[in-house]
Amino acid sequence: MNHLLPLLVAVPLLGAALLAAGGRRVPRAAAESVGCAVSAGTTALAVVLLLDSSPPLVEWAGGRVPVHGESVGIVLVGDGPGLGMAALASTLTLAALVYSWHYFDEPPRGHSGSFPALLLLFQAGMCGFAIAGDLFNAFVWFELMSVVAYALTGHRVEEARAVQGALTFGVVNSLGAYAMLMGIGLLYARTGELGMTAIGQELDAHGPPDALVLAGFVLVLTALLVKGAAVPFHFWLPDAHAVAPTPVCMLLSGVMVELGAFGVWRVYDTVFSGPGGMPAADVERALVTLGALTAVIGAVMCWYQRHIKRLLAYSTVAHMGLFLTGIGTLTPEADDGVALYILGHAGVKAALFACTGILLDRYGSVDEHALHGRARRLRGVAVLFAVGGLGLAGLPPFGTALGKSVTEEAVGGPLTVLYVLASAVTAGAVLRVAARVFLGLGPRPQEGDAYETTGSGEEPETRQRLSRVPDTMTLVPAVLLAGSLAVGVVPGFAEAVGHAVQEAGTGGLVHVSVHWTPLGVLLGLASTALALALAAVAVTRPRLLAVPDRAQPLRRLQSGHVGDYVAWLLVGTTLLGALALPGVLGG
């Protein structure tokens, strides 16, 4: 099966090339059908390889295998976590393609295949990053994924806001990519290797870490944390989500940000976890500190949004903080919990964005205030949106609840409170939107009640406002929520995920039992109850939870000026280095 690994990248690349070259000669329905077929085939291949990934599959592209332990070839590694992320990326890409069936205004003549071709390129980049076994080619796929994401974010190029959001996205993430390339150069100068496993072995052979290793670690992780939208690298994410087409938002929040968290776990575990890498105490301090900061700021900013897409974007930031905190504890139990949490969160968040897209195309707005009570007729969408909010809170038996509970028990102590509060606040904001928009509960919000960025005046992404919601636009979020539920209820699934993660991270030397526990269920119910209570208070007594004056400075940080975001990227890089420095100096 090793020889099939390159097809995870080659198939969507070939499909994108065919659509780019021949899409102008075929009807739109045919181009979109080809896109769905190629994405579905890649998804099926990823699942087949995942089921046969023990022991991990390894393929040297072009047959350029190592000679005397040294190599210059491209190595692909198909272990459980990598193939799992490739399968997740492919599944969500297929969901986005099905959701966007005849979605946009009719594309320009001769470009009917452009949007599905871009989505297939995005899928290829994500799959390549997930299975890359060497740092340089991880960077290559990282850049392909990023460049396509810029184009997708600014797809409606005739709108100035879309261009500005895509430009901000591009500048900040490009600087992150440059940091990664510099870090790879430093590590190559020290070890003469590009393969992740080989770099780790060479660092261990050179003894304790020094300033060069620290610099390589900080630069590579800066790029991954930018992609993962960790604070203070996160500013591009809400601006991009506010203007990106809904199917693109489903992918950005559903899997691309999660690939940043996956990259942090992969790079530390493979490259920097040995005696010649970074001290575990320093990595734990850096990741847990940044993770907690990300969770708190993301949750607070999520609560004060009225632009629904920005609200969901900040929810993604908050959950990235929870993922990063779990990874930062450096325990097998937390790794298993984060893996399940990511799977559950992907389905829930993509479904919530899909429902928000229906509001935009039906009413021409994503403003919580302007939509108050207007969506009462969309009963099915209301149910899906509310269920998504409950899943985000960690209501058992959703996969988010199982992943959260396993991670909470692994991190323990005050960090458990962080998980409960962050998930409750973000879910409470979603449930507040559901109560106001779909049920019309509570007084009509006043203009000064929330964050000044509104979602009014948005242009529908369809040819005209929808008088009837297409079945594909409701079927996709329903299936995604069902998938998130399946993560928590399918017998043996959680154990299989835990086994795959531990086999990749420890060579199978550690076995961790992953299952529901009474404490985990209670914590999930507690976060759900708190989310419902917050939503109820926000709807019935809006002044009690209105934005306080002391939150104004935090709100003003999201300035929209790319220069400010670049400055914060430098601050974040410095902070990461300062948190990781003590152990290296002590060595």
Beta strands, then each sheet from edge to edge (+ up, - down):
strand 1: 57-60
strand 2: 75-78
sheet 1: 1+ 2-
end
